[in-house]
């Protein structure tokens, strides 16, 4: 029950959680530990630019960080949500 409360409080929907999981998976496999929107689109089977829009939203929510232009990874808040989701 605690996970659902934290998800609601942090603005997490099922779709946003799916993006976070996909980004986390890509980052774990990538040599630099970052995901680009094209990788997310390929992994999720999305049309071009859809991932970029959602990743920008997740960045604005503080769930992702962008250390370099076009490269994303989970921020502390995103990692915390993923950790709670795995419980």
MOGI-V803855 format. One record per run of one state. SS is the DSSP state (alpha for helix, beta for strand, coil for the rest). FROM is the first residue (numbers start at 1). LEN is the number of residues. If there is no record, write none. Layout:
ss=SS from=FROM len=LEN
ss=SS from=FROM len=LEN
This chain:
ss=coil from=1 len=1
ss=alpha from=2 len=8
ss=coil from=10 len=4
ss=alpha from=14 len=16
ss=coil from=30 len=5
ss=beta from=35 len=1
ss=coil from=36 len=1
ss=alpha from=37 len=8
ss=coil from=45 len=5
ss=alpha from=50 len=11
ss=coil from=61 len=3
ss=beta from=64 len=5
ss=coil from=69 len=2
ss=beta from=71 len=4
ss=coil from=75 len=1
ss=alpha from=76 len=10
ss=coil from=86 len=2
